[in-house]
Amino acid sequence: MEEIEKRNLLDKTLSKLNYLGLVINLMVPAALLTAGAFINNILTADFVMAAESLNMLKWILVGVSVIEVGVAFFLKRKLFGNLFKNTGDNVDMKAQLLMATKIMLVIHVMSATPVVYGFIYHILGGTIEGFLLMIIINLIGYQLCRARKSDYEDLRKMLLGGD
C-alpha cells in the first residue's frame, strides 16, 4: 500500500509541476502582451529609442533569451539525469520531491523570462514582431523544459526503485 501512495504522490507532484509551468509560460506572456499594448498606447514619442539601437537591442535580447533557455534545459536534464542517482535506499521521497519542485519552478521561470525581455523591448519602442519573437522563444523553452514521460520514468526508478 505504501508503494502505491508513493507512486501517486510522485505522479501528482510531477503533473502539478507541468501544469504550473504551462500556466507560467502561457499566462505571463498573455498578461505582458496585454499590458504592453496598453502601455505602448499611453507612452509618448519621448521614450522611444532610435531604430538602430532598438534593432541591436532586439538581437542582444534574443541571444540572451536563447542562452537562458539553454541553461534552463541543461538544469532540467541535470535534475532528471543524475541529481537523484546518488540517493540510497533510505530516501526521503517528500524531501526529494520538494527539491525537484523548487528546481522545476526555477526552470519554468527561467524559460519564461524571454517574455519579460520582449516586454521591455516593446515598451522601449520596439515592434510587436520582436515581442512575438520573444514569446515564441518562451514557448519553445517551455517545450524543452517541461517534464516528459521518460523523465517521469527515470525519476520513478530513482525514487521508488526499479520497476
ABEGO torsion letter per residue (X at the ends): XAAAAAAAAAAAAAAAAAAAAAAAAAAAAAAAAAAAAAAAAABBAAABBBAAAAAAAAAAAAAAAAAAAAAAAAAAAAAAAAAAAABBABBBAAAAAAAAAAAAAAAAAAAAAAAAAAAAAAAAGBBAAAAAAAAAAAAAAAAAABBBAAAAAAAAAAAAEBX
